[in-house]
Amino acid sequence: MVASSRNRRIWIENVIKYLRKYNFDGFDMDWEFPATRGSPPEDKYRFTSLMEGLYTAFESEAEKTGQEKLLLTLATASGSYYINKSYEPHKIINYVDYMLLMTYNYHGQWEKVTGHHSGMWRHHKDPPGEKSELNTDWSIRYWLDVGIPKSKLIVGIPTYGMSFTLANPSIHGLFAPVEGGGRMGRYSSEKGILSFYEVCENIRERGWKSLWIDDQEVPYAYGGDQWVGYENAASVRIKARNIVKNNFAGAFVWSLEMDDFSGSCNEGKSPLMNTIGNVLQPYGPSRAEITWGQKSSIGRIHVTGRHRSSNRPRITVKPKPAWKEKPTWKPRPTWFKQTKKFKYATRNNLVIKPTKQPSAAGSVDCSKLGEGIYLDPTSCEYFVHCIYGGGHSYYSVKMKCPEGTLFDRDLGICNHRSNVIC
């Protein structure tokens, strides 16, 4: 679609028709990520053209019809590898109403030691270079330096944890050696990921210990050979307060269903969402406590001064101090407290989903092939997703095509069996 101006134009026209037909407020661009994972290098520049085309088309359509302009948001990479590979940062910031900064998945099962996936700050043991960039503070500073206005910056907060299997259960702190991702949760059913309510269930019912990483202001928990970095009410409150203090546009979460929507953790229903909302509440529309199954006026807890209806009050937020400077680290008593939760492309109406338990890719050597999607050599029913893990490391995930389809090597997608020569 993105390869030619004609294709982009047709697609943009269809996007506008679809949004207006179903009365949407706007469109969130979540391409993870241009010019990587099988996308050609040219897509870095085509992506800029696509965003410019969408933004200007939304403006033109509003002028012609007299309707309020459709919003255009961008779910944005937070690490330098994908930023440099995928974007022209100084250009794309001109073609968004809001930037949804994915400040999570900094660490995960692709690494050899434990690490928190959404630390607020750099840890004092992080080595110089790319590893020192893997924190919320660095990502925010980067995009502010590029020139994104604070009024456009929406900070992401995860409601899930990234888990590991420890190589030695007796070594269970930060930077402990690991053998891969943690075991699947009973409900989330994905290796290396646990929902917040699964974490608190392990703490409450299985005796896991929860500790605090003082440098990064986030918790982790461990039990037996399992380790998980996660967010709790205290850590999301810190993140939300920084958003308010620095006058950023708001917060969004990934994702609603990973919070404790049933109240099983004895902290009320959706405690993470409600903690964030309570901090942001004085700066946005009034809201009731979120109840699972009901609509919330704040959606992604996205606080701005823009409203869809003229009878809603316009919000004025007083300027606040510049982005908080991280103090120089000093030894203190230590309580040891994206590639992103994968989303897979949809092509030809076929949604590629991971198998229940992703497995190693066998004979596929991702270090030689690089990032991308490749045919599994053992069966056309499977494909292998090679994912960059930082530095010179890659990890692979083996996935199965939907029923009735096979992996089409030429197109790089799961296609109808009748269209594939295997």
Helices and strands as residue ranges (DSSP letters): H 5-21, E 26-29, H 43-65, E 71-76, H 80-86, H 89-92, G 93-95, E 98-101, G 130-133, H 136-146, G 150-152, E 153-158, E 160-166, E 178-181, E 193-195, H 196-205, E 209-213, E 218-223, E 226-229, H 233-245, E 250-254, G 256-258, H 271-280, G 281-283, E 346-347, E 350-351, H 366-369, E 372-375, E 382-388, E 394-400, E 405-408, E 413-416, G 417-419
